[in-house]
Amino acid sequence: MTHCPVCKTEFEDLVYVCPECGNHTVFEQNGEEFTLVFNTSMAKDVSEVDEILDFLHYSDMPEAYAEYDEVMETSLIFVHPDHRRDASKLYSGFRRAKAEEEKERKKEARERGEDPEEAKEASDAEDTAEEELSEEESEEEDAEEEEEELVGVYQDKREKYSDFRSSGITLIIAGIAVGVFAFLCGIGVLAFFSGWLPILVFSLLAVGFLYAGISSLKRSDEIQYEIREEKQSRKVAEEWLKEHITVEKLKEFEAEGQAPEVTAMKQLEFISNQLKEQFESSEEFLDELAEEYYDELMQG
């Protein structure tokens, strides 16, 4: 049995994403609950998928496991629902650490007067001989080929506005079309249906479409107001972050022998917690803001 923890819809079959509200579902396996954390097109790179799993196991998530989906040609990573948010943050830190390692490798290669790509190929050949495993190609090539999907806990309100607006207009047009059709059938202009019952059904259907369309448009107006509020909140929060969260402050979380992924996770969690203490907004919005600022700060 699979269920959605948000809208409470239940499914007989195994469904990873709720078709009703788009959230990741929870399912049972061997008496334990699991939820999908993310998928990655790195599925063919078994060594890196294993590396991600080892990292999650090391981070007190022993239940984490991967499953290859042949249809999507990607690996699906599952953890206990209570660990979903931490697993997402850990994976973000993992990818950032990988990107930093690649950036540092290229920098060192240039300082030695070597071509970064040729140095990478030589390093890969050496690792392959030692480990008898295929290594991934350069970060740029991976970025072009990968289609990674982290758990989407935050949806941009501008996208929501566009979705509700377009849905509302479509439903209203459909309602008007069905209503006109029912009316023409009722007065005998169209002879597709006769009798009061089909006319009544189509009339009720038209009313339902119109009601749903108007409701969607009203919701889009509410979201438009929320967009203005969120824009102002983002501006204030970004100014606060620039004043209080610096690179020097984040370096305090570095420790000798500590994995870069763990450091990145602690730094990101610190930024997120500081935002939540200072501002009253949804956790999803503040987490998204923390990740954006962290990326900007580290790349700068």
N, C-alpha and C positions, 0 to 999 in steps of 0.2 A: 504494500500500500504506500502510495506517495501522496504527500499533502503540501500545500503552500502555507508557510507560516504567516504570511501577510493577509491574504484574502480568505484563508481557511478552506479553499477548494481542495477536494480529495480526488485522486485518480487511481483507477484500478491498475493501470500500466505504469511502468517506470518512465517518468517524465522529469527531465532535469530543469526545465524552465517553465514556469506557469504561463499558459497561453492567455489566461485572464488578465493578469497584472504585470507579467514580465519578470517577476522575481524568481530566484532560484529556489527550487523545491527541496523538501527533506524526505529521504526514503530510508527504509530499514534494510540492513544486510547483516545476517548472522546475529540478529538481536541487538545491533548497534545502529544508531542514526548517522547518516552521512548527508552531505550536501556538496554540490559542485562548486569549486572555488574559482577555477579558471581553466581555459584550454589554451594550448599553444601548438603552433605548427612545427615546433621542434621535435615532433614525435619520432622522426626518423633518426634523430640524434639521441640514441638510447642513453649514452653516457651522461648527457646533460640533464635528461629527465631524471635519471637515477641520482644525479647530484642535487637536484631540487628536492627530491624525496628525502635524501639523507639529511639535508639541511632542515627540513620540516620535522623529521624524527628527532634531530638533535635539539630542536627548539620545543621539546615537550609536546609533540603531536605524533605519537607513535602509531596512531590509527591511519595516518595519511597514506593513500595509495593512488597509483596511476592506472588508467585503463585506456588502451588504444582504440579509437573509434575509426573503423575502416571506411565508413561512409564519409566522414569529415576529414579523414587522414590527419588526425591530430590526437595528442594525448590529453585525456581529461584527468584532472587532479581533484581528488575528493578528500574532505576532512570532516570531523564532527562539526555540527552547526555552531557550537560555542567557540570554535577555533577559526571560523570563516574570516572574520575581520583581521585577526592577527596573521593568518596565513597570507592574506592579500598584501598586507604591509611587508611581510617577510619577503614575498616574491618581488615586490617593487624594489626593496633593498637589494635583493639578489641581482636583478637586472641592472640596477644602477652601478653596483660593484663591478659587474662584468664590463659595463661600458667604460668605467673609470680605468679598469685594468687594460682594456684595449687602447684607450687614449694614452695611458702611460707607456705602453709598449711602443706605440708609434712615435711618441716623443723621444724615447730612448734610442730608437732606431735612427731617427733623423739626426740626433746628436752624434751618433757614431758615423754619420755620413752614409747610411744604408737606406735602401728603398724600403719603406714600411711594409709593403705587400710582399716583397721578396723575403724580408726577414721573417714575416709571418709564415710564409710557405716553408722556409727552412726549419723554423721551430716546429711546425706541424709535422714535417717529415721525421724529425727527431723524436717527437712524442709518439708518433705512430710506431716507430721501430721499437721503442722502449715498452709501450703499453699494448701494442697490437690492437689499437682502436683508432677509428677514423675521427679526426678533429674537425670541428666546424670551421667554415671559411670566415672571411673578414667580417667585422661588425656591420659595414655598409651593405654587404651582400645579404646578410641575415635580415637587416632592416627592410630591404626591398622585398624579400621573399616571405618573411613572417607575417602572420596575421594573428597577433596575440589578443586575447580577450580576458581582461581582469573582471572580477565581479563588479558589475555596474551598480554601485550603491547610490550614485548621484546622477540625476538626469538634468541636463541643462534646461532651465525654465524657458529659454527661447525656443528650444525644440518642442517642449510640451505645448507652448503657446501655438506654434505652427501646426502641431498634430491636432489639437482641439479645434483650432480655427478651420482647418481644411475638412475635418470630420463633420463639424457642425454645418458647414456650407453644403457638403455632399448630402448629408441626411435631409436637410431642408429641401434641396432640389428633388431628392427622391420622394419626399413626402408630397410635394406639390404635384409631381408627375403621377404618382399613384392616386392622389385625390382627384386630379383631372380625369384620369382614366376611369375611376369609379363613377364620377359624375356623368361622363359621356355614355357609359354603359347604362346608368340609371335612367337617362332621358331617351335612350334608344338610338342615339347616334352611332354607337358601336354595339355590335351584336355578339361580342365575345361571351358575355355572361348575361343571364336573365334571372329574375327572381330577387327577392330582397336579401337573402342570406349571403351570397357572394359579394353583393354590393356593400352590405354591412361589414363584412370581413375586410374588404379592401379599404373601406372608409376608416375603420379602426386602425388598420395598418398605416394609412397615411397620417393619421393623428399621432400614432406612435413615433413615426419617423420625424415629424415636425417637432414633437416634444423633445426627443433625443437631440435633434439638431440645435434647437434653441438652448437647451441645457448645456451643450458643448460650447456654444458661442458665449454664454454667460460665464462658463468656467474659463474660457480663453481671456475674457475681460479681467477676471480675477487674477489670472496668471500674469497678465500684462502689468497690473499694479504690483504684483510680487516681484516682477523683473526690475522695476524701478527701485523697490526697496532693497533687493539683493545687490543691485549695482552700487547703491550708496553704502551698504554694509561691506561689500568687497573693497571699496575705496578706503574706508576707515580702517578695516582690518589690515590691508596691505601697508598702509602708512604706519600702523602700530608694529607690524612685523619688521619693517625696515629699521625702526627705531630700537626695538628690543631684542630681536633675534639676529645675531651676527655669526659669521664663520667662526670667530674666536670662541663664541659661546658654544657652538656645536662641537668644537674640537675637544671640549671637556669630556665628551662621551667616548672618546677614543681611549683604548687600553691596549697595552702590549699583549700580543697573543690572541687578541679578540678578532674574530672573523669580520671582514669589512661589511658583510651583509647584516650582521648583528649590530654593528655600529650605525649603519644607515637606518635600520629599523628603530633603534633607540633615539636617534636624532629626529626622525620623522614623528615618532610618537610624542617626543617632548614638544615639538612645534604644535602638534594637534592639541595636546592637553593644555598648553598655554592659551591657545585660541579659545578653547571651550571654557576656560576660566574667565576670560575677558569679555566674551561676546555670547549673546543668547541667539543662536541660530541652530539649524538642524545639524546633527553630527555629520551627515553625509556632505553637506556644503562645506563645513569647516575642515573635514578630512581632505576634501578636494582642494581647498584653498591651501592647506598645509603642504600637500604634495607639489602643487604648482610653485609655491614659494621656495620649497626645498630644492627643486630642480633648477630654478632660476639662480638661487644662491650658490649652489655647487658648480654650476656651469660658468658662473661669473668669475 
